Each structure stands twice: as C-alpha cells, then as structure tokens.
C-alpha cells in the first residue's frame, strides 16, 4: 500500500509541477512585474544577507533551470542591460517564485491521502524542492535592484 501511495505522490508532484509551469508560462511576462503579498521583498532582505547567511552564490547554480521548458527564459545568468532584458528577467524571476509558492500549496492537499511517514516525506519534499527556488528567485530580484540603484 505504501509503495502505491509513494508512486501516486510522485505522479501528483510531477503532474502538478508541469501543469502549474504551463499555466504560469502562458501568462504574459509583463503581467508578472508587480509583486504580491508573498512575493514582495521585505525590508530585512538584502543581497548581502542572502549571500552571507544563506550562502546562495555557492549553491544556486546547482538548481535545475526549468524556465525554458515552457517558453520562458533562462535565469542562470543576468542578461545584458539592453532593450528591457533586465525588466523581463525580473518578471521571470517573479514568475518562478510564484510557481514555487503555488507548488508549496500542494503540501496540504497531500493530507487527503497520506498519513504518518508518507506525509512527513511529502512535506519535506515540497519544502526541499521549492524553497531553494524561492530563495534564488528573491536573491535574483535583489541583485537586479542593486544594479538599478547603481545606475542612478
């Protein structure tokens, strides 16, 4: 029984990840430029804190880049400053963050059929897969803010 649930859980995570990715990819990137309640950067969030406390620069490149899978752009490297590329990059980073927050909402759904250790595994999996991507997305937006402030 546990093996069946584990297979079901894997299928649910994979299918929901693909569906959420496709849905967000179909939204025009220009509509992704305004942060919301969860995606607004907080006063205490600084580029330096992400670099020193979370050591983001050491591990961010180890994450897979799925932004191009559904027609988006890669967020591996900052683009040139020409022709609105930085604005698009910021919007794509915000889109990625929203995708991963949405996928985290799947964790409570797992309560419907998982109990005990399988529920714990799903919570750990959901956080372990999505939280690093959220952190990197926020870090990238902080880097862009730093670049924009240097221009002024």
Secondary structure per residue as TSV (DSSP state, phi and psi in degrees):
chain	resnum	aa	ss	phi	psi
A	1	X	-	360.0	-43.1
A	2	X	H	-64.4	-35.6
A	3	X	H	-64.6	-40.8
A	4	X	H	-62.8	-43.3
A	5	X	H	-65.4	-38.6
A	6	X	H	-63.3	-41.2
A	7	X	H	-66.2	-42.6
A	8	X	H	-60.3	-45.6
A	9	X	H	-59.1	-45.7
A	10	X	H	-60.5	-41.9
A	11	X	H	-65.9	-42.2
A	12	X	H	-62.6	-45.8
A	13	X	H	-60.9	-45.3
A	14	X	H	-65.9	-47.1
A	15	X	H	-65.9	-46.2
A	16	X	H	-64.2	-38.3
A	17	X	H	-60.6	-43.5
A	18	X	H	-68.3	-44.0
A	19	X	H	-64.2	-47.2
A	20	X	H	-62.6	-41.8
A	21	X	H	-59.8	-44.3
A	22	X	H	-66.0	-44.6
A	23	X	H	-60.0	-48.9
A	24	X	H	-68.4	-33.0
A	25	X	H	-66.8	-28.1
A	26	X	H	-79.2	-13.3
A	27	X	S	-77.4	138.3
A	28	X	-	-61.7	131.4
A	29	X	G	-60.1	-25.4
A	30	X	G	-66.6	-23.3
A	31	X	G	-85.0	0.6
A	32	X	G	-101.6	7.6
A	33	X	-	-84.2	-16.3
A	34	X	S	-101.3	119.0
A	35	X	-	-66.2	155.2
A	36	X	-	-112.0	-162.4
A	37	X	T	-56.3	-49.9
A	38	X	T	-83.0	-25.0
A	39	X	T	-97.6	-4.0
A	40	X	S	-68.9	134.6
A	41	X	-	-72.6	139.6
A	42	X	-	-93.3	160.5
A	43	X	T	-58.6	-38.5
A	44	X	T	-75.8	-11.1
A	45	X	-	-83.0	117.9
A	46	X	-	-130.1	157.3
A	47	X	H	-58.8	-40.9
A	48	X	H	-64.8	-39.7
A	49	X	H	-64.1	-40.9
A	50	X	H	-65.0	-38.4
A	51	X	H	-73.6	-39.3
A	52	X	H	-90.8	-49.5
A	53	X	T	-75.3	-41.5
A	54	X	S	-99.6	-6.6
A	55	X	-	50.5	41.9
A	56	X	H	-57.9	-39.6
A	57	X	H	-61.4	-26.4
A	58	X	H	-75.7	-34.0
A	59	X	H	-116.1	-8.9
A	60	X	G	-60.8	-33.8
A	61	X	G	-76.0	-7.7
A	62	X	G	-80.7	-16.8
A	63	X	S	-75.5	145.6
A	64	X	-	-70.1	148.9
A	65	X	-	-106.2	103.0
A	66	X	-	-100.6	2.8
A	67	X	T	-59.4	-29.1
A	68	X	T	-87.4	-10.9
A	69	X	T	-62.2	-32.9
A	70	X	T	-116.7	21.8
A	71	X	T	99.3	5.9
A	72	X	-	-85.0	-160.5
A	73	X	-	-116.3	157.9
A	74	X	-	-73.6	140.7
A	75	X	-	-112.5	20.3
A	76	X	S	-66.5	-39.9
A	77	X	S	-130.1	147.7
A	78	X	-	-68.1	137.2
A	79	X	-	-77.8	176.1
A	80	X	-	-68.2	167.9
A	81	X	S	-84.4	-0.2
A	82	X	G	-76.3	154.5
A	83	X	G	35.2	51.1
A	84	X	G	74.3	12.1
A	85	X	H	-63.4	-36.6
A	86	X	H	-68.9	-36.7
A	87	X	H	-64.4	-41.6
A	88	X	H	-65.3	-41.5
A	89	X	H	-61.3	-43.3
A	90	X	H	-62.2	-43.6
A	91	X	H	-64.4	-40.0
A	92	X	H	-68.0	-35.1
A	93	X	H	-65.7	-40.2
A	94	X	H	-66.4	-39.8
A	95	X	H	-60.7	-46.1
A	96	X	H	-60.0	-42.7
A	97	X	H	-62.1	-43.0
A	98	X	H	-63.8	-39.0
A	99	X	H	-57.9	-47.0
A	100	X	H	-73.7	-31.9
A	101	X	H	-64.7	-42.2
A	102	X	H	-61.6	-42.8
A	103	X	H	-65.8	-31.4
A	104	X	H	-64.5	-27.4
A	105	X	T	-66.0	-14.5
A	106	X	H	-71.3	-24.1
A	107	X	H	-56.1	-49.1
A	108	X	H	-62.4	-28.5
A	109	X	H	-62.4	-32.3
A	110	X	G	-63.9	-18.2
A	111	X	G	-62.9	-23.3
A	112	X	G	-63.2	-33.8
A	113	X	T	-131.2	-6.1
A	114	X	-	-103.0	144.2
A	115	X	-	-136.4	160.5
A	116	X	H	58.8	-133.2
A	117	X	H	-65.1	-30.1
A	118	X	H	-67.1	-35.8
A	119	X	H	-66.3	-43.8
A	120	X	H	-60.7	-43.9
A	121	X	H	-60.2	-42.1
A	122	X	H	-68.2	-38.2
A	123	X	H	-64.3	-48.3
A	124	X	H	-61.4	-43.8
A	125	X	H	-61.5	-48.6
A	126	X	H	-59.0	-43.6
A	127	X	H	-70.6	-44.3
A	128	X	H	-64.9	-33.2
A	129	X	H	-81.5	-38.3
A	130	X	H	-95.8	-37.0
A	131	X	H	-61.1	-44.1
A	132	X	H	-59.3	-37.0
A	133	X	H	-68.1	-37.6
A	134	X	H	-64.4	-44.3
A	135	X	H	-60.4	-46.2
A	136	X	H	-66.2	-38.5
A	137	X	H	-62.1	-43.5
A	138	X	H	-67.1	-41.1
A	139	X	H	-60.2	-43.9
A	140	X	H	-61.3	-39.7
A	141	X	H	-67.3	-36.5
A	142	X	H	-64.5	-38.6
A	143	X	H	-62.2	-42.3
A	144	X	H	-64.9	-39.0
A	145	X	H	-62.9	-39.3
A	146	X	H	-62.0	-43.7
A	147	X	H	-63.1	-44.0
A	148	X	H	-63.6	-38.9
A	149	X	H	-69.5	-32.2
A	150	X	H	-68.3	-28.0
A	151	X	H	-69.0	-30.0
A	152	X	-	-74.2	360.0
